[in-house]
Amino acid sequence: MVTNILFLLLFLAFAELSPIIYPGDGYKGKVFNDINANGMMDPSEKGLADVLISDGENVVKTDQYGRFNLPGTERTRFIFITTPSGYRARKFYLRADTKAEDYLFGLQEVMSNDASEFQFIQISDSETYEYGEWIDNLKEYINSEVPAFLVHTGDICYEKGLLFHSEFINSETMGIPVYYCLGNHDMLQGEYGEKMFEDLFGPVYYSFESGNVHFVVTPMLSGDHKPSFTREDVYRWLKNDLALVPEEKSVIIFNHSMLTRTDKFVYGINEDEKINLPDHNLIAWIYGHSHTNIARMHSESGVISVGTAAPNKGGIDHTPSCFRIFHVDQKNDLTMETRYTYLDRHLVIIAPDREHSCINQHGKITVSAQAYHTSSPTEKVEYAIYQSEDEAIWEPMTRMSDWTWQAEWDPGQVKNKTGLIVAVKARFADGVVASKEHEFIYSEKGEINPQPVEPWPIFQGNAEHTGIAGSVIAPPLQLVWVRNVEANIWMTSPIVAGGLVFIASIDDDNQGRSHVYAIDAKSGEIIWKYKTGNSVKNCIAFHDGKVFATDIQGIVYAIAAENGDLVWKKDLGINGRAQEGTIASDNTIYTGGGNGLCALNASDGSEIWRNKSRSGGAGTIAPHMLGENVLVVSANWRQLSGHNAITGELLWSHRDDTLRYRDGTATLHSASLHLTSRQNILRIDHKTGKILKSRHTPYNFKSASTPVIIDEYFIVGTGDKGLAAFNTTTFEEKWRFETGPALFMTIPYASPVVKSVDTSPVLSGDVIYFGASDGWFYGLDFRTGKEIWKIELGAPVFTSPAVSGNMIFIADFSGNIYGFTGSKNK
């Protein structure tokens, strides 16, 4: 008996160390625990069982000794493993070499990677070969938070980009595993489209695991040059890969592009050969390609699709430069947060400002601050109000949004209210602390008498988008109130009617934060909010007692302005990317884009007409403009068009390079359209589309700015040099006002340190008011461009001001809405 046991032990030891002796001509090898990380299987190192390994079509598991044998196919270029949870591979793939006797994969145990709760980073569409601060942001975040891995979902971009990323963004330089997807611009001219990608990053489809999740990387199926693989190749491998995934594991798939705009997630080659991915516990499809942030829960399948913009530049629809953090909990529930790049220990005190204090209806002073650090989450923010620092008592502030923290201070705590100092300090998760302080003037509540009496029912005040207020509000402005809606606000500018300010929010992280809000114009109190299905990313409108909004999935909402009740709702049937906003006139709502562009009856949502003359382009944030029964609409990368507003008939269209890149919309003035496009200023006959005048300038007009036309002044925001004024007749420059650098990038394909005004100015009296990407709200003399007044809001501003009575309203990206009144009101 003892002899038999000894023989068995010797046999097992011999089997563990002996050469691989599988029969046949397949690809053979071992996966082992490389304890000393030398890349060689030493006698003391054991094989790892049940590791998935593939030849590009077939997928097998290693046996109890870590051994495998794969038959290979005529397309086999790599032998690659599915790196199991709890381990890290120096290289998860090896070139398939017929001369190789065996293939050895050494893995190092990494216990943190086996945690049931973990996070990972997604970046996409970086399209660069230049080192930038955004890479340092990523490295610092990784050092602080230690995510399990980083994945780039494609469009590394051309030969220079591929070489750059392989050198600077890899597992060694980033300190965690880095995985790449193949995008359309990663397929280059050569032997076959993906050849260079393979040389640098390995196979174009593969899988790996972390926690209790099986991650799958799949390639885009077409690109700039034809790939050697087909949909069938990917399908065959994917079917075999998923067949070996245990039922208790969830699946997340990465791809450069979105699989579907419907609720069905099916990958196949015909009706008989297809995979219903939710049957394999697919919980998310994560992608890039469209250069925009969008998260959508597909109700029928229960799968969430998540698109992410670029980390180093603005998206096509001006989405901020960012990367995504995904959190997976013990139940495999997935949550996410967007981290905006280029912000370093950013801290700004909003209220009380230096000149005034906001006194709420309870007689307390609002204390509000912006705190953001790309490299690490904000853990805690505290404030103190004092006359002498040794009297400071630090109190906690409450997080309102990803930027804003607020508190209330009782001024009754001090008798002498002169020489007051407000101080704020923020602590970030990486241990960094930022602090700011300034003196402020205490002002009694009765000193301000806000009177928002006139309607401002639509973006820029009217459907022609003239942006000229009827009332005069003279600076310096006084901050009456600030209200945070606990969500980010994108390009939905505030509108005003019946003593209420209406605004809408975005929810790019699928946290249930997209709403339309009604706010008391005098006090800033939220009266009601209505939850939308997804982000509202552009202008809303008020008409006949109702507020109209369209979310990014193409759902139109008509909401009772008085109480927030839903009057009607309509699905435009476009399944995403509705970003053009909504305008209203004569009981008609104009909304949607491309084939979803339509006119709806404002009373019941019934369709009056739908566009059938053209399809949409890439996402555009240029709102529609209506004047003299002509509806002017845009399609980014496609065209600028004029439609008969009554019938929908296409009247004219421009598809040339001068006008097909659409960012800002047009203003109707003196029967002509005035607008900018790329580097050009134009005047167009709005009924015929004839270009009456065009002038090339040194400015980048990729900003979402609508010009204000007053006397001989054409005033508009730029993508790189602040706000500028031109002669209305000659288009020669009259003045330029440069803002500070943008806090993060939103201008498409713009590099850092641009001075962008990615919103539209409004004129009140002699003052042109506008917010900017540097986080300031400005007032300039419209004739000279000289600065008269400004206030730091601490977050980029992408909304246009709204003017009503003696008040002016604006919102910033952090979710703050501000109500100001002027020093003189007429």
Secondary structure, DSSP 8 states (H G I E B T S, - for coil): -HHHHHHHHHHHHHHHHS----SSSSEEEEEEE-TT-SSS--TT--B-SS-EEESSS-EEE--TTSEEEE---TT--EEEE-B-TTEEES-SEEE--TT-S-EEEEEEE-GGGG-SSEEEEEE-----SS--HHHHHHHHHHHHH--S-EEE-S---HHHHHHHHHHHSSHHHHSS-EEE---GGG--SSSSTTHHHHHHH--SSEEEEETTEEEEE---S--SS--S--HHHHHHHHHHHHHTS-TTSEEEEE-SS-S-SSS--EEESSSSSEEEGGGGTEEEEEE-SSSS-EEEEETTTTEEEEE---SSSB-TT---SEEEEEEE-TT--EEEEEEETT--SEEEEEES-SS---B-TTS-EEEEEEEE-TTS-EEEEEEEEESSGGG---EE-EE-SSSEEEEEE-GGG-S--SSEEEEEEEEETTS-EEEEEEEE----GGG------S-B-BGGGSTT---B-SS-EESS-EEEEEEE-SS---S---EEETTEEEEE---TT-SS--EEEEEETTT--EEEEEE-SS---S--EEETTEEEEE-TTSEEEEEETTT--EEEEEE-S--S---S-EEEETTEEEE--GGG-EEEETTT--EEEE--S----B------EEETTEEEEEEBTTEEEEEETTT--EEEEE-STTTSS--S--EEETTEEEEEETTEEEEEETTT--EEEEEE-SS---S----EEETTEEEEE-SSB-EEEEETTT--EEEEE-----SS--SBT--SS-B---S--EEETTEEEEE-TTSEEEEEETTT--EEEEEE-SS---S--EEETTEEEEE-TTSEEEEEE-SEE-
